[in-house]
């Protein structure tokens, strides 16, 4: 059985790695390797907060895009 040291903190993902994982999974192109890395090293709270923020920004962006297109179409 491998020895594990409880005092060693697991390596955390960087902000950029979390953002890239959120974008990749939002578009359905997340690699299996990155998914495993995210589950092993990532903090679930970071992914939840980032996912909610991404969703809000995406929806607001789509609303603005549709409103701009509809305004310019008439």
DSSP file (Angstrom, degrees, kcal/mol; ACC not computed):
  #  RESIDUE AA STRUCTURE BP1 BP2  ACC     N-H-->O    O-->H-N    N-H-->O    O-->H-N    TCO  KAPPA ALPHA  PHI   PSI    X-CA   Y-CA   Z-CA
    1    1 A X              0   0    0      0, 0.0     2,-0.0     0, 0.0     0, 0.0   0.000 360.0 360.0 360.0 129.7    0.0    0.0    0.0
    2    2 A X        -     0   0    0      1,-0.1     2,-0.4     0, 0.0     0, 0.0  -0.324 360.0-114.9 -68.0 147.2    1.5    3.4   -1.0
    3    3 A X        -     0   0    0      2,-0.0     2,-0.5    -2,-0.0    -1,-0.1  -0.680  30.3-165.1 -83.0 129.4    2.4    5.8    1.8
    4    4 A X        -     0   0    0     -2,-0.4     2,-0.7     3,-0.0     3,-0.0  -0.963  11.8-144.6-117.9 134.3    0.4    9.0    1.8
    5    5 A X    >   -     0   0    0     -2,-0.5     3,-1.2     1,-0.1    -2,-0.0  -0.860   2.6-159.3 -98.3 116.3    1.4   12.0    3.7
    6    6 A X  T 3  S+     0   0    0     -2,-0.7    -1,-0.1     1,-0.2    -2,-0.0   0.664  88.7  63.6 -69.0 -15.5   -1.6   13.8    5.1
    7    7 A X  T 3  S+     0   0    0      2,-0.1     2,-0.4    -3,-0.0    -1,-0.2   0.643  81.7  92.5 -84.3 -14.3    0.4   17.0    5.5
    8    8 A X  S <  S-     0   0    0     -3,-1.2     2,-0.4     1,-0.0    -3,-0.0  -0.677  72.6-139.0 -83.8 130.2    1.0   17.4    1.8
    9    9 A X        -     0   0    0     -2,-0.4     3,-0.1     1,-0.1    -2,-0.1  -0.698  22.7-112.4 -88.1 136.1   -1.5   19.6    0.0
   10   10 A X        -     0   0    0     -2,-0.4     2,-0.1     1,-0.1    -1,-0.1  -0.378  39.6 -96.1 -69.0 147.8   -2.7   18.4   -3.4
   11   11 A X        -     0   0    0      1,-0.1     2,-0.2    -2,-0.1    -1,-0.1  -0.416  42.2-139.9 -64.7 130.9   -1.7   20.5   -6.3
   12   12 A X        -     0   0    0     -2,-0.1     2,-0.2    -3,-0.1    30,-0.2  -0.590  15.8-109.1 -92.7 154.8   -4.4   23.0   -7.2
   13   13 A X        -     0   0    0     28,-0.5     2,-0.1    -2,-0.2    30,-0.1  -0.507  34.9-114.8 -77.1 150.5   -5.4   23.9  -10.8
   14   14 A X     >  -     0   0    0     -2,-0.2     4,-2.1     1,-0.1     5,-0.2  -0.382  26.4-107.2 -79.5 164.9   -4.6   27.4  -12.0
   15   15 A X  H  > S+     0   0    0      1,-0.2     4,-2.5     2,-0.2     5,-0.2   0.900 121.7  51.3 -57.2 -43.3   -7.3   29.9  -12.9
   16   16 A X  H  > S+     0   0    0      1,-0.2     4,-2.7     2,-0.2    -1,-0.2   0.897 107.9  51.8 -64.1 -41.3   -6.6   29.5  -16.6
   17   17 A X  H  > S+     0   0    0      2,-0.2     4,-2.0     1,-0.2    -1,-0.2   0.898 110.8  48.1 -63.3 -40.2   -6.9   25.7  -16.3
   18   18 A X  H  X S+     0   0    0     -4,-2.1     4,-2.4     2,-0.2    -2,-0.2   0.934 112.9  48.1 -64.9 -45.3  -10.3   26.0  -14.6
   19   19 A X  H  X S+     0   0    0     -4,-2.5     4,-2.5     1,-0.2    -2,-0.2   0.913 112.1  48.8 -63.1 -42.7  -11.5   28.5  -17.2
   20   20 A X  H  X S+     0   0    0     -4,-2.7     4,-2.6     1,-0.2    -1,-0.2   0.878 111.1  50.8 -65.5 -36.7  -10.4   26.3  -20.1
   21   21 A X  H  X S+     0   0    0     -4,-2.0     4,-2.5    -5,-0.2     5,-0.2   0.902 110.3  49.5 -66.0 -40.9  -12.1   23.3  -18.5
   22   22 A X  H  X S+     0   0    0     -4,-2.4     4,-2.1     2,-0.2    -2,-0.2   0.936 114.2  45.0 -63.0 -46.9  -15.3   25.2  -18.1
   23   23 A X  H  X S+     0   0    0     -4,-2.5     4,-1.7     2,-0.2    -2,-0.2   0.925 114.0  49.0 -63.7 -44.8  -15.2   26.4  -21.8
   24   24 A X  H  <>S+     0   0    0     -4,-2.6     5,-2.9     1,-0.2     6,-0.5   0.912 114.1  44.9 -63.5 -42.6  -14.3   22.9  -23.1
   25   25 A X  H  <5S+     0   0    0     -4,-2.5     3,-0.5     3,-0.2    -1,-0.2   0.835 108.1  58.2 -72.6 -30.2  -17.0   21.2  -21.1
   26   26 A X  H  <5S+     0   0    0     -4,-2.1    -1,-0.2     1,-0.2    -2,-0.2   0.867 113.3  39.3 -64.5 -35.1  -19.6   23.9  -22.1
   27   27 A X  T  <5S-     0   0    0     -4,-1.7    -1,-0.2    -5,-0.1    -2,-0.2   0.425 116.1-116.0 -95.0   0.5  -18.9   23.1  -25.8
   28   28 A X  T   5S+     0   0    0     -3,-0.5    -3,-0.2    -4,-0.4    -4,-0.1   0.772  85.1 110.3  76.5  27.2  -18.7   19.3  -25.1
   29   29 A X      < +     0   0    0     -5,-2.9     2,-0.2    -6,-0.2    -4,-0.2   0.104  34.3 140.1-121.0  22.3  -15.1   18.9  -26.2
   30   30 A X        -     0   0    0     -6,-0.5     2,-0.1    -8,-0.1    -9,-0.1  -0.480  49.7-128.2 -68.2 130.4  -13.4   18.2  -22.8
   31   31 A X     >  -     0   0    0     -2,-0.2     4,-2.3     1,-0.1     5,-0.2  -0.445  13.0-121.9 -77.9 154.6  -10.8   15.5  -23.1
   32   32 A X  H  > S+     0   0    0      1,-0.2     4,-2.4     2,-0.2     5,-0.2   0.872 113.2  55.3 -62.1 -37.7  -10.8   12.5  -20.8
   33   33 A X  H  > S+     0   0    0      1,-0.2     4,-2.1     2,-0.2    -1,-0.2   0.921 110.1  44.6 -63.0 -45.2   -7.4   13.3  -19.5
   34   34 A X  H  > S+     0   0    0      2,-0.2     4,-2.7     1,-0.2    -2,-0.2   0.871 111.2  54.1 -68.0 -36.3   -8.4   16.9  -18.5
   35   35 A X  H  X S+     0   0    0     -4,-2.3     4,-2.1     2,-0.2    -2,-0.2   0.926 110.0  46.8 -63.2 -44.0  -11.6   15.6  -16.9
   36   36 A X  H  X S+     0   0    0     -4,-2.4     4,-2.0     1,-0.2    -2,-0.2   0.903 112.4  50.6 -63.8 -40.9   -9.6   13.1  -14.8
   37   37 A X  H  X>S+     0   0    0     -4,-2.1     4,-2.9     1,-0.2     5,-0.5   0.909 109.0  52.0 -61.9 -42.5   -7.2   15.9  -13.9
   38   38 A X  H  X5S+     0   0    0     -4,-2.7     4,-2.0     1,-0.2    -2,-0.2   0.911 111.8  45.2 -62.1 -43.1  -10.1   18.2  -12.9
   39   39 A X  H  <5S+     0   0    0     -4,-2.1    -1,-0.2     1,-0.2    -2,-0.2   0.842 117.9  44.7 -69.7 -32.4  -11.6   15.6  -10.6
   40   40 A X  H  <5S+     0   0    0     -4,-2.0    -2,-0.2    -5,-0.2    -1,-0.2   0.880 132.0  15.2 -79.3 -38.7   -8.2   14.7   -9.0
   41   41 A X  H  <5S+     0   0    0     -4,-2.9   -28,-0.5    -5,-0.2    -3,-0.2   0.607 101.5  99.0-114.0 -16.3   -6.8   18.2   -8.5
   42   42 A X     << -     0   0    0     -4,-2.0     2,-0.6    -5,-0.5     3,-0.1  -0.387  66.6-127.6 -83.4 154.1   -9.7   20.6   -8.8
   43   43 A X    >>  -     0   0    0      1,-0.1     4,-1.4    -2,-0.1     3,-0.8  -0.876  16.6-144.0 -93.7 120.3  -11.8   22.3   -6.1
   44   44 A X  H 3> S+     0   0    0     -2,-0.6     4,-2.4     1,-0.3     5,-0.2   0.840  98.3  59.4 -56.2 -35.1  -15.5   21.6   -6.8
   45   45 A X  H 3> S+     0   0    0      1,-0.2     4,-2.5     2,-0.2     5,-0.3   0.880 102.2  53.3 -62.1 -38.1  -16.5   25.0   -5.5
   46   46 A X  H <> S+     0   0    0     -3,-0.8     4,-2.3     1,-0.2    -1,-0.2   0.902 111.0  46.4 -62.6 -41.0  -14.3   26.7   -8.1
   47   47 A X  H  X S+     0   0    0     -4,-1.4     4,-2.5     2,-0.2    -2,-0.2   0.888 112.6  49.4 -70.8 -38.3  -16.0   24.8  -10.9
   48   48 A X  H  X S+     0   0    0     -4,-2.4     4,-2.3     2,-0.2    -2,-0.2   0.951 114.9  43.4 -65.0 -49.1  -19.5   25.5   -9.6
   49   49 A X  H  X S+     0   0    0     -4,-2.5     4,-2.5     1,-0.2     5,-0.2   0.927 116.3  47.7 -63.3 -45.0  -18.8   29.2   -9.3
   50   50 A X  H  X S+     0   0    0     -4,-2.3     4,-2.7    -5,-0.3    -1,-0.2   0.895 111.7  50.8 -63.3 -40.1  -17.1   29.4  -12.6
   51   51 A X  H  X S+     0   0    0     -4,-2.5     4,-2.3     2,-0.2    -1,-0.2   0.902 111.1  47.6 -65.1 -41.3  -19.8   27.4  -14.3
   52   52 A X  H  X S+     0   0    0     -4,-2.3     4,-2.4     2,-0.2    -2,-0.2   0.932 113.8  47.4 -65.1 -45.3  -22.5   29.7  -12.9
   53   53 A X  H  X S+     0   0    0     -4,-2.5     4,-2.7     1,-0.2     5,-0.2   0.916 111.9  50.4 -62.3 -42.7  -20.6   32.8  -14.0
   54   54 A X  H  X S+     0   0    0     -4,-2.7     4,-2.7     1,-0.2    -1,-0.2   0.918 110.7  49.7 -60.7 -42.9  -20.0   31.4  -17.4
   55   55 A X  H  X S+     0   0    0     -4,-2.3     4,-2.7     2,-0.2     5,-0.2   0.915 111.6  48.0 -63.2 -43.7  -23.7   30.6  -17.8
   56   56 A X  H  X S+     0   0    0     -4,-2.4     4,-2.6     2,-0.2     5,-0.2   0.939 114.3  46.0 -62.1 -47.3  -24.8   34.1  -16.8
   57   57 A X  H  X S+     0   0    0     -4,-2.7     4,-2.4     1,-0.2    -2,-0.2   0.899 113.7  49.8 -63.2 -40.4  -22.3   35.8  -19.1
   58   58 A X  H  X S+     0   0    0     -4,-2.7     4,-2.4    -5,-0.2    -2,-0.2   0.929 112.9  45.3 -64.3 -46.4  -23.3   33.5  -22.0
   59   59 A X  H  X S+     0   0    0     -4,-2.7     4,-2.5     2,-0.2    -2,-0.2   0.926 114.4  47.7 -65.7 -45.0  -27.0   34.1  -21.5
   60   60 A X  H  X S+     0   0    0     -4,-2.6     4,-2.5    -5,-0.2    -1,-0.2   0.907 112.1  51.4 -62.4 -40.7  -26.6   37.9  -21.2
   61   61 A X  H  X S+     0   0    0     -4,-2.4     4,-2.4    -5,-0.2    -2,-0.2   0.904 110.1  48.5 -62.4 -41.7  -24.3   37.8  -24.3
   62   62 A X  H  X S+     0   0    0     -4,-2.4     4,-2.7     2,-0.2     5,-0.2   0.905 111.1  50.6 -65.4 -40.8  -26.9   35.9  -26.3
   63   63 A X  H  X S+     0   0    0     -4,-2.5     4,-2.5     1,-0.2    -2,-0.2   0.927 112.2  47.0 -62.0 -44.4  -29.7   38.3  -25.2
   64   64 A X  H  X S+     0   0    0     -4,-2.5     4,-2.3     2,-0.2    -2,-0.2   0.902 112.4  50.0 -64.2 -40.6  -27.6   41.3  -26.2
   65   65 A X  H  X S+     0   0    0     -4,-2.4     4,-2.4     2,-0.2    -2,-0.2   0.933 112.6  46.1 -63.4 -46.6  -26.7   39.7  -29.5
   66   66 A X  H  X S+     0   0    0     -4,-2.7     4,-2.7     1,-0.2     5,-0.2   0.911 113.0  50.1 -64.3 -42.3  -30.4   38.9  -30.3
   67   67 A X  H  X S+     0   0    0     -4,-2.5     4,-2.2    -5,-0.2    -1,-0.2   0.894 111.4  49.0 -63.2 -39.4  -31.5   42.4  -29.3
   68   68 A X  H  X S+     0   0    0     -4,-2.3     4,-2.1     2,-0.2    -2,-0.2   0.917 113.0  47.0 -65.0 -43.6  -28.8   43.9  -31.5
   69   69 A X  H  X S+     0   0    0     -4,-2.4     4,-1.3     1,-0.2    -2,-0.2   0.925 114.0  47.1 -65.9 -44.3  -29.8   41.8  -34.5
   70   70 A X  H  X S+     0   0    0     -4,-2.7     4,-0.8     1,-0.2    -1,-0.2   0.869 111.7  51.1 -66.5 -36.5  -33.5   42.5  -34.0
   71   71 A X  H  < S+     0   0    0     -4,-2.2     3,-0.4    -5,-0.2    -1,-0.2   0.904 114.4  43.1 -66.6 -41.4  -32.9   46.2  -33.7
   72   72 A X  H  < S+     0   0    0     -4,-2.1    -1,-0.2     1,-0.2    -2,-0.2   0.656 105.8  64.3 -79.6 -15.4  -30.8   46.4  -36.8
   73   73 A X  H  <        0   0    0     -4,-1.3    -1,-0.2     1,-0.2    -2,-0.2   0.718 360.0 360.0 -81.0 -21.3  -33.2   44.2  -38.8
   74   74 A X     <        0   0    0     -4,-0.8    -1,-0.2    -3,-0.4    -2,-0.2   0.474 360.0 360.0 -96.3 360.0  -36.1   46.6  -38.7
